[in-house]
Each structure stands twice: as C-alpha cells, then as structure tokens.
Amino acid sequence: MKNKNIILLLIFLFAIFDSFHANKLVSINEEKDLEITEQTSIVLEKILKKVLPLSSESIGKATQNNNKDNGTNNSISKKPRLFQGDVVLNPYQAQDLIDQVVEKVESAGFDVSEITSETERRIKRKMDGNMKLTWEFPILYFVEKEVNGSIVDEALKLIELETCITFQRVNSSNLSKAGLRFFSGDGCYSEVGRRFKNTFQDVSIGKGCETIGTIQHETMHALGSYHEQSRYDRDKYLKVFLENVEKENEYNFLKVDLSSAITYDTKYDYGSDMQYSTTAFSRNEKPTMLPVEPLYAKTLGVNNGLSFVDAKLLNSYYCMKKCRRPISCANGYQNPNDCERCKCVDGYVGNRCDKLPPDTEECGVSNLLVLNEKKLLFVVGKKDCIYHIRTTPGKKIKMTVEVLAYFPAYENLCDFENSLEIKYLTDKTVTGALLCLFDNSTTIISKNDHVIVHHRSSGDKNGVRLELESIRS
C-alpha cells in the first residue's frame, strides 16, 4: 500500500512537472535558432578576445569612467548567449553578423578563419530559404496560460493605436499560419522580424518581463526593429565603457546592421523603447554606456513603451502605402489610420499639428515668451502640463533649476510618469531629457530658440521651479 502511494505521488509530481515544462518549451524551429544564436555569440566572443584593441572601431572607445556606482540592477532579464540579451538570430542574421565582424577584423590584418569556419558551415546547413518575410495583417497571436494575457492584449492594442499594424488573438498556435506565441520562457527575448511562413514564432515573456514596455520591446523585435544602441551612428550619441561590461558580453556592444532589421532615417532617441539602460550588461553596477548629452543620463532604459520615434519607425516601414495622397505636417507625420490628419508630437494639436494647446486653469499659461527679462516657471502637483518656451530667433534659452522634486525614481533612472521632460534639442520629435529625484543646481541651455517642458506627476508634491533667461547663441 505504501509503495502504491509513493508511485501515485511520483506520477502526480511528474504530471505537474511535465505540464509546467511543456509550456516552457520553445518550438523545434525556434530551438534551432537558439542553438545558432549561442554558437554565433561564442564565436563573436572569441573574435573579440583576439582583436580587442580593434574594438574602438566596431564597438566604441572604452574610456575611463569616474562615475559613482548607480546603485541599480542591470535592467535586462536575459537568457545566456542570446545576442544583446534578448535577440534570437536566424541563420541568415547570424551569417550576416559574422560576415560584418570578419570583414572589419580582416581589414585590420587579423586572421580569424580558424574561429569562424566550423560555425559558418553549421549555419549554412540550417539556412532554409526564408531570408526575409514580411508580416501580413492582422498578425495572429497566442498567449500561453502562464503569461498574463491582459497585459499582452493591452501592449499590442497600444501599438495598434499608434500604427496601422493590427493583431488578432487566437486560441491556438497550431494553425499552420504565421503568428506570435507569447510564452513564459527563460527571460525576455524574440526573433528580429518575421521568421516563418506558416509557423508561429516564439516571444518569451518570462519572470520580470510582464510590463507594457518590455512586451512592446520584444514585439518590436518581432516586427523587425533593432536596439537603439546598435545603430551605425551610435557613437555620436553614446559613450561605451567596456571596462564595466561583463567579459562574456563585450560582443553585445558591436554596432551591427542586420539585413532583416527595419531602418529608416529617424533620429537617435534616448527614450526609445529599444534603448537599454546605462547599466546593461554591467559587471560592477557601474555604467556600461552614457549619453553624450549628460542631461539624458536618467532617460536611457525608461521602458515606458513606444516613443513617438518608435511609432514613426513602424509606420514608415509598414504603413507608407496606406495613404494615397500625402499631406504636410508641421510637427508630426501623416496618420496612416486617418489620412486627412497628422499624428502630432506631444505639445501640438490640429489636423496638421500646427497649433498649440489652449491654456487651462489647471496648468496656467502654456506659451511663454522670454525676452529681456528673466521669467519663472513654477508647476507642482498631480497633473499633466506642457509648456512652450520661446525667445527671439537666433538666441537660446538658459534654464536654471531652482528646486525640483519628482518621486518615485531610481538613482540612475526616472519614472516616466513622475518626471520633468525637457526638450531642449532642436528636434522636438525625440524624447526629451528626463529629470527626477531632488535637484537645485542643474543648468540647461537650449540648442535653439524653443524648448518644450512637460510636467508629469501622479503625486501632489512633485514639481519644479525654473528660472528662464534669453541668452546669445
């Protein structure tokens, strides 16, 4: 009797484990790509170790960092040997990546053929002809029961609201059609672009990944978008500190141009949902990358979902043919879901994004002109307020923080919904610098004669007092 009970218990435990394990499993095709990604990552790591002095060309100079410990954890929830922490490479992408790196190191006089030859043979054996497939709408998606389906639904609905892309939730991933399968895997990761003709591809939403920003990040990978810090022009905007990077992850700071990634002439956006935090892959909790514009230090990795530029990128790729007759937009771009209107940057309204929002009792005067005399901007409390600050064309605006307090926040990262966003760069479509915590000394000088200040707060005591002054360029 005792033995029988033990057997029954073992059967029960096995059933529980098998059920749990089954939902963790990736598809056979996806498992092949995971294997290729791991092989590629190992090869890149070996190459980098051999030619590390070359890394300033392909990675970015590793300059001495004197910043204090940021005190926050690396924000990447990563599975080992995924490219850049959350990217699964298909055979074409892996080969493309290796070719780019080999070309760079061989042009510098290094021979790495003994490192790459066997891996390249394995990759080529697994190429299946699906080099570049594009998505058809609606994109089907299935959510395994271990993943919070409501959050996935909300994240995808928000993409739909900002783009022409549409999704349709289905009850099974075994439909002999292309689609996305959201499952609880080991971390957060996805393929880049559509992978299969008639098979669902996996998007892992593991422990710690169930946020709107992260789900949209991985979905953007599946739609073909790549990491912001991997852009070809990255070094104009970021400083990389290899001495703070985990040794096995130095290759993740390569600048790459995968053939399947969607790229358009969009500005670098520090607040992009595809931008990692300043401590990504850190071995000592010190920054692995910092913005060239220091005021943006607490903006990188904000994980607030699609930025204006992210949505514009998706619309540029997928929605260009939606509108037969183009229209001009002053501060935005044509809305693919309503071709007679423009999608506006926050702070502009109207069909052509050429009007400013009206003043409100809650926020006060929203359009401030600073000329010969200094002015003050004071805003505090639970509200959402946007201010346009202008001066004489040809001059700039100097802003001095007399007092600022926005909480909650991390030491090296602001909470987007409780922060002061200042758009002082010339291009107002990119995310502004986020300021938070307590400050009474920061000085900001605009790049032109116009600044947009955006106060967001869910708390009664969050606010800022800014001194505004017009200065010569």
N, C-alpha and C positions, 0 to 999 in steps of 0.2 A: 504494500500500500504506500509505504514511504517512497519507494523507488518510482512508483507511478506518479505520485505528486511532484517529485523532482522533474520527471520527464515532461509533465504537463506545464510546469513552470518554465522549463527551458524552451518549450515550444512557444509559449506565450511571449517570453522575452525575445526570442528570435523573430517572432512576427512583428513585435513592436520595432525592433532594430531594423528589420528588413523594410518595413513601411517607411520609416524615417530615412533610411539610406536611399531608397528608391527615389524619393523626392529631391535628394541632394545630387543625384547622378546627372551628369550632362549627357547630351546625345552622343552617339558614336562619332558622327562627323565633327561635333564640337570637341570631343576628346582628342581627335587627330590634330586639330588646330592648336589645342592647348599644348600638345606634345611638341609641335613645330615652334610655338612661341617660346617654350622652355629651351629648346635646342638653340634657337636664334639668340636668346638672351645670354646663354652661356658663351656662345661664340663672340658676341659683342663685348662681353666682359673680358674674355681672353685677349681680344684685339686691343682693347683699351689699356690693359695692363702692359702690353708690349710697347705701345706707342703713346703712353701717357703724356709726354712732352708736346705731342701734337694736339692735345685736347683743346688748347685755346682756340684753334681754328674751328673745330667741329662741335665743341661743347660750350665754350665761353671761358674767358680767363678766370682763374681761381685766385682772386686777390685776398689779401689778409683781411679778416673780419674782426673788428673790435667791438661788435655789438654784444650787449649782455644777453644772457640766457632769456629767451622769450617766455619760458615757463609754461608753454602749452604743448600738447602732444601733436605729433605728426597727424594731419587730418586724413591721410589716406588709409582706407581699410583695404589692405591689399593681400592678394594671394601671391606666394612666392613665384618668381620667374614669369610674371606677367609683364609685358612691355609697358613701361611707365606706370606701373602699379595697377592698371585696370584695363589694359588693352590686350585682346586676343588677336594674334596675327594669323591671317590665312596664308597659304603657301606663296601666293604672288606678292603679298605685302612683305613677307619675311625675306624673299629673294630680293625684292626691290630695296629693302633696308640694308641688307648685307652688301648689295652692289654699290650703294651710295657710300657706305663706310669704306669698303675696299678701295674704291676709286680715290677717295681722299687720302688714305694712308699710303697707297702705292705711288700716288703723285708726289709724296714726300720722301720716297725712297725706301719704304718698308715692304718686306715680302711677308704676307700673311696667308699664303696659299695653303700651308700645312694646317692652318687653323680652320679655314673655310671649306676646303674641298669636300670632305665627307658630309658635312651638313648640307651643302648645296646639292649634292647628289640625292640625299634623302628628301629634301624639299621638292626637287623637280619630279621625283617619283610620285609625289602626292598632289601635283597640280591637276585639276580636274576640268579645266576649260571655263569655269565661272569667274572670269577675270574681273569683270565689273558689271554688276547687275544694279538696276535702279528700282526703287520702290514704286509700287502702284497703290493707289488709294481706293478705299481705306486700307490701312495697314492692320492686319489681323493681329490680335494679341491675346495671350492666355496667361492667367496668373495662377500659379500653384497655391494650394491652400495654406502653406506655411508663410506666404508673403501677404502683407496687408493690401488686399485688392483695392480698398477705398483710396489709399494714398496713391497707388499706381494710376487709378482712374483719374484722380484729381490732377496729378502731374501731367498726364497726357492731354487732359481737357485744356489745361493752361497752354500747352503747345498749340492745340487746335485754335484757341482764341487769338493767338499771335501770328499764326501762319495759315497757309492753305492746306496744310497736312491734316489728314483725318485718320482716326483709328477706330477699330471696331473690336470690342471684346467678344471672345468666343469661348465655348465650354470645353474645348479640347485642342491640343496641339498636334493631333494625329489626323490632319485633314488633307495631306498631300498638296499643301499650298505653302507659300512663303508667309512668314509672320514672326512675331516676337514671343518668346516664352520667358516670363519673369519667374525665376525660381530662387529658393534660398540656398545659394551656394557658399563657397568659402571666400567671402569678401564681396566687393563690388567690381564687376567687370563686364565687358561686352566686346563683340567684334566691331570693327570700323566699317560701316557700310553694309549693304545687303549681301549676305553670304551665299544663300542657296536659292535655287529656282523653285523648288516645291517642298521645302522643309522649313519648319520653324527654327530660328536660331536663338540661342540662349542669351539672356541678360540676367546676370547674377545680382540679386538684391539680398545679400547676406546680413548678418548681425551688424547693426550700426549703419546700415545703408538705407533704411526706410524713411527718407526725408524727400520732400519735393525736389530740392536742389540736386541731390545725388541721383534720384531716379531720372530726372531730366538730363543730367550729365551723361549717364550711361545710355539713355535713349538717343541723345545727340550723337554719341559714338555710332550707334546702330544706323543712324541716318547719314553718317559719313563725316561727321565733324571730328576734328582732332584737337589735341591740347593746345591751349594758347601759348604756353611756354616753349612749345616746339616749333613755333613759326620761324621761317627763314630769317625774319628781321628781328628776332628775339633780343639780340644783343644791344639793340638800340634802346630797349625798354627795361631789361633786367640785367642785374649783375649776379653771376653764379659763383658760389663759394664751394668748390669741390672738397676743400679740406673738412667741411662739415657733413659731407654726403657719406652714407653707408658705403663701404668699399665695394660691396657686391652690386650696388645700384648706380654707380657712376655713369654707366652707359645710358641710363634713363634721361640724361641731360643732353643727349645728342639732338641736334637740330635735323629734322627729317622732313621729307616731302613724299609721303606715301601716295602712290598713284590712285588709290581709291578714296582718298580724303577730299572733301569738298573745300575749295579755297576760292575766295573772291577778294576783291580789292576793298576789304574792310580794315578799319583802323585797329591797332592793338588795343585791347580792352582789359585793363587790370581787374575790372569787376565781372569779367566773363564767367559763366558757369563752368567753363572749360579751363580756367586758370587755377592751378594748385596753390596751396598756401605757402607762406615763406619758409616753413619748416618741413616741407615734403621731403621724405627720404633722409631726414636728419639722423645722424648717429649720436648727436650730443645735445639735441633740442635747440641748437643754435641755427640761425637762418641758412638755408641752402640757396636761397635766391632773395634778392631785394630789388625793389623798383628803382630805376634811375631817377624817377621823381619821388623823393623821400616821403612826401606827404601821403603817398599811396600805400605806405607800409602796412596799414591795417585794413586794406581793401582786398588784397590778394586772398583768394580762397573763401570769400564771403559765403558762398554756397546758398545763394538766395534764389536760384532758378535762372531761367533765361534772362539775359540782359537785353537791352534794346538792340545791341550789335549782334548778339547771338541769333535773335529772331530775324534780323535783317539778312544774316548769312543764309539761314534756312530758306527764307523767302526768295533770295536771289537765285538759289540753286533749283528749288522745286516749283516756284510759282511764277516765273518770268512770263510764261505764256498764258497766264490766266486772264490778263487784261489786254484787249486788242488795241486800245487807244491809250498811249501813255499820257500822264498828266504831270505837271511840275509841282513839286512840294518844297516849301521854304525850309522847313525844319523837320524833315522826315522822308518817307518814301511812299509810293503808291500802295494802297491796301489791296492785297490780292483777293480779299473776300468782299470788297466793296470798291470797285474800280473807279468810282467817282470821288472817292475820298482818299486822304493820305493818313498813314499811321505816324503819329506825332511823338517826338521826344517829350518826356515829362516837362511841363512848363509851357507848352504851346497847345493851342486849340484851333478849331476851324477846319473846314474841308481841305485847306491847303497848308495847314499848320503855320499860318502867318499871323495869328492873333495871340495875344496874351490873355491868360485867365483873368476874370474880373477880381477886384478887391473883395474881401469878405470881412465880416465883423470879427470872425474868429482869428484870422491871420493878419488883418490890417492891410496897409498899402503894400502891394506886391511888386510895384515897379519903382525902383529908387534911382534917382539921378544924382551922381556925386560930381560936383564941380570944384569950386574954390574952397569951400568949407568942408570940414570933416563931418561925417554923419555916423549915427549909431543904428545898428540893427539889433533889436532885442526880441527874442522869441522864446517862450517857455511853455511847457505843458503837453498834455495828451492831445496831439493833433498832427495834421499833415499839411505843411505850408511850403510854398515855393516862392522865391523872391528873385527878381531880375535886377541886377545892379549894373548900371552903365555909367560911363564917363565920356568925355569928349573923344571923338575918333583920333587915334594916334597916341592917346595916353593909356595908362594902365591903372588898375585899381589895387591899392595896398590894403589888405585886411589884417587887422591885429586882433587876436583873441584876448579879450579882457578877462572873460571867465567862460568856461564851457564844462558841461557835465552831462554825459549820456551813459546810462546803465540799463540793463546788464551789458557786459562786454568782457572779452578776454584781453589778456595783456598785449597780444600781438594781432588781434582780430576784432573788428567791430561787429555788432549785431546790426544787420542792415536796417531792421525796423526800429532801432533805437540809436540813431546816429545823425550826424550833420554831414550831408553830402555837399561838397563844394566843387563845382565845375569851373575851374579856372583856366583850363587848357582852351585853345582856340576851337577845337572840335567839340561841340556840345552833345554829340551823339554817344560818345563813350562815357562810361561810368565815371562819376566824379570821385575825388578823394574823400574817404570816409573818416571822420573824426569822432572820437568817443572817449570814455573814461573822464578824467578830470584834466583840464588844461587851462593855463592862464598866461601863456607866453608865445604861442605859435604865430608866426607872421607869414602871410601868403601874398604873393604878387602875381596878378593875373598875366596871362600871355597876350591878351588883347584888351579891348575896352569894355568887355562884357563878362559878367560872372553870373552863374545860376547857383543859388543857395537853397538847399532842400532840407527842411527840418522834419524828421520823422520820430515820433515818440509814442509809446504806449504807457508812459509814466507821467505823472503830474509834475515831477521836479526836473525832468530833463530839459535842457535849454542852453542858449548861448547869448553872449553879448559881444558883438563885433564892432570894432571901430573901422570905418571906411574912409579912405582917402584917395584922391586922384593924384597920380604922380606922372612924371615924364617917362617916356619909354627909354 
